[in-house]
């Protein structure tokens, strides 16, 4: 099970219990090769903990998002996906036509963040987002 010091500390400091369900959900997110949906987490954790309720998965993911342990991204397929913050920030280019998803480095959006701050007085939180359009092959 994933019991990193940072995760345990953040949950404990705020008075949250480290339930087996929470730890298994966190482990599913941390162990995912890519972004993972709440439904995928539910299926994975139910293999080990059959009494789990899908609402527990959603509540835990909301808590982990609030504590900045996971990010949430809508990749346009109707399901929100989650990603461990330990795996770093990155963004996605999503092709409307073929569905291809291209990872984009966070530094690409740094100039946009600066312009929004300078010209609009707006402090953007560009942590993990998807930009939709057409990929090179579909244009």
N, C-alpha and C positions, 0 to 999 in steps of 0.2 A: 504494500500500500504506500501511496505517496504521503509522506509526513515531513515535508520540508520545514525547516525552522521558520522561514518567513511566513508560510501559510498558517502553520500552527499559531504563531505569534499574532498574526492579524486577526484570526478568528477568536483566539483566547482573549486578547486585549479588549475586544468589543463585547465579550461575554457570550460568545457563541460556543455551543458544545461541539466537540469533534465526534459527531455520530458516525457510525459505520457507513451510513448512506452518503453523508456529505463527503467522506473520504473516498468512497468508491466513485462518486460523481467527479470529484476533482481528479482522481486517477484516470478516469476515462478521458477527460479533457486533456490532461497532461500527456497521456499515452497515445493520443490520436496522431496519425501521420499528417493529417490535414485538418481543416475545420470540421467540426462535428455538430450535428443537430441534437436538440433535446430528445427527439425520438430515438436517434441512434444510441445516445447515452442510456436511455431507458432500457432498450433492448439488451445492451451490453451488461448493465448492472443487474437486470432481472435474472440473468443467468446465475449470478452469485447470491442475490438477495431477492427471492421471488415475491416477497410481500411489499416491494417498493411500489409507490404510487407515482404516476407521471407528474402530478402536481408537486410532489417533493422535488423532482428533478427541476422543474421550472422555478420553484422558490429558491432552491440552492443555487441555480445558475444566476438568478437575479441578485442574490447575496454576494456571490463571487464577483459579479460584474460591479456591484456597488463598492466592494473592497478592492477593486482594480486588480483582481487576480485572473480574470478572463476578459476578453473583448467579445463584442457581439457584432456580427456583420450580416446584412441581407445581400446575398449574392444573386438575387432575382429569381430564385426557383420556388418561391413561396414558403421557404423555411429559413428561419434565422439560424446562423451557424455560430459556434463558439470556438475560441482559440486561446490557449494559455498565454498569459502575458510574458511568461518565462521564455517563450519562443520568439519574442521581439515583435516590433511593430512593422507592418508592411501593409500595402494597399493592393487592390485588385482591379484589373481591367477585365470587364466581362463582355464578351461578344454576344450581341442580341441574336445573331443569326445561327452560329454553330455552338454557342454555349461555352466556348473555350474561356478559361480563366487564366490570366497572366498575372503573376505577382510583380508588384512594382515597389521599388525601394522607397522608404519614407522620405528620403532626402529630395525626391522629385517635387514634393509638395511644399518644401520649405519656402520657396519664393512666394507661393500663394499665401501662406500663413503670414509672411512679412507684409505683403500688400494689404491683406485684410486688416491687419493691425494698424499699419501706417495710414492708409487711406480711409478706413471706415471705423477705426477705433474698436474693432471687433477682435476679441481673443478667441480664435478658432481652436477647437479640439479635434485635430486631424489624427486620431489614433489608429483607426482601422476602418477603412471604407472601401466601397466598390464604386467604380466609374463604369458606366455602361456605354457601349458604342459598337463599332465593327472592327474586328481584327484585320490584320494585314491580308490574310487569305480571303476574307469575305468582302472586302471593299471593292 
